[in-house]
């Protein structure tokens, strides 16, 4: 391949076409000895002679008139005019005469003509005019406007332009003339109107034209080396017709678009691309398409791009950089034994954000081996040492809180403020159990009949199997890890497949806090049934602590029975939210917003059934609707967003099904209820009233941002309705009469009651449910006891 300057490439392109086709002629001012104003045609006259290379008078109109005459006689003229500004004076030929002759000859007359002119896309002194000229040209139907970007382009595009049956305006950027590039030997012909991907990338698409292409490449290089942001650079080349397919294809891959243009004033192509992309690929985009225009003086576009691309890239690559994706067994990162992996998705965009190792049954056995190996030494550590490690873990999680919160949002979808509260809540379990680790207090008593001493101590139960859901990827796990470690038990944790990254990211933090190898093992797995079952049938596993659906909990309880494994089960909920006639409605609405909308309704504690006294029903519904309708929905990482997408398609389909069912049975939608278009598993904040008995959402967990409201007329009716479920996790009661509230609490069959509060979760309180909502408690001192076994020594002294 030969290296040519752009100027040489112009000469080569013209010569190539003149050699190939004797009908190609060249017209221009001072083109013979001087090589024209651009010095690009030196030697052309000598090579092709005066009949084919015409020095014309200094008159652009004359050049164009002669060119038109030549074209009408069957020649294929290439006309060079000095600056694009001068197109204005010969506009009539280009805009009217050529199309007219075509029209008058019923399409028989071809009008091949290439008008080459400098300053395309604007530069320095001629910029404003040349850009307006470019815009005029773009508005002439059928007129092709081409702006090459480099030496390679010019040869191929010139060839294509000369062979085109219609006139082509060929804007050349004067500043390109000194640029060099490799031009392959042999004939090159490009396709007019086709954008060209000059550098592939995956994080953002940068569209550029002419001189902006090399600048966009420089910017891309800077972004790549300094920030690891991989930009695709697309040379848009031909302005009309605009090749939107290539551009849309690129954007579909990168989800981000920037156009880089010179001179903001009248340049039109960037605006056109931006509007097309905004229109056609709006839901593919992670941010608005952005036009970047730089002034005449070539400012480095990279600085501007950097500012704009970084916030987006930070969402993904920077956030994921350093997040482990293998199995954490025995203090080492390992691939799965069978090499299996699974994808993790961002629910806001449906993009794959990571691929994570999927543990096999064999890996589960290795994890139990590692935990068992670590057991004795960990259990033998002084409680104070274990407490200090947990205290340190709290400190380190809070140090990394923002990063962890973003990661939760990325894999779970919840809005960043929800994730931030989750991280603080999750960290608090470490602090609470740092304090509980030193309170493993036994008892001594005297047997009433024999007089022997009854000495009771609590011993760590052994290897604990922890299985957690996706709705709180951090907190549901630390609520188990912290008490287990405080008690002296090593753990094997299987996080939910939708959200494995948060726990994997926590492991280096736990290591830094001083947790020895093997004390915590994390094994994400797509084969959860087989992997968990294998561990439950391993005699060394002594505790299973599960948070998830009642259905899976029931299965695990059955399996735990085979080896008499100690179970702790935090299962589903179907929380009633009772608003009495004497409630402070503002307090009740505030409580409802928390009880319903914390975690977008994807919480076992989420208010699922609102029972509102008939005398305040309408006012409550109206106030709640107003608050719900005002919630900003969007990508959870975006500022101001408080309602992110649901975790996955199945989750959203379930919400859609429940709402459709209620509406088909007569419920009225006060707000929401309509699915937004585009990617991401979004569902709007929805309020339903007149939900009839028999609607499925009254019996099943909605697990989404939908409030279903029913009326009641007496306290007895409210209690009866509230208790009319197989679940018994949490209930909420709002009344100004505290005695009444406590009386009602006693009658409600739920493990937890929020009395004038929409939030019950607290590491210092025993969390857990009655009936089908679970067995055992998490948090508080009770949470520690789940990982301890009593041993009683009968002794006489
Ligand atoms: P889930 O489907 O029961 O899954 C929970 C965990 O169990 C996940 O790690 C899951 O792994 C695993 N799993 C699924 N099928 C299994 C099987 N056959 N054998 C062994 N493990 C299995 O629940 P979810 O959809 O993640 O979470 C939502 C549920 O959790 C709701 O019902 C909610 O009320 C409940 N929840 C309860 C509490 C509470 O404290 N009471 C707190 C939060 C959530 P994969 O992800 O790989 O399937």
Boltz pocket constraint, residues with backbone or C-beta under 6 A from the ligand:
constraints:
  - pocket:
      binder: B
      contacts: [[A, 467], [A, 468], [A, 469], [A, 470], [A, 471], [A, 472], [A, 476], [A, 494], [A, 495], [A, 496], [A, 497], [A, 498], [A, 525], [A, 526], [A, 527], [A, 528], [A, 529], [A, 530], [A, 532], [A, 533], [A, 547], [A, 548], [A, 549], [A, 550], [A, 552], [A, 553], [A, 555], [A, 556], [A, 569], [A, 570], [A, 571], [A, 572], [A, 573], [A, 603], [A, 604], [A, 605], [A, 701], [A, 729], [A, 769], [A, 773], [A, 774]]
      max_distance: 6.0
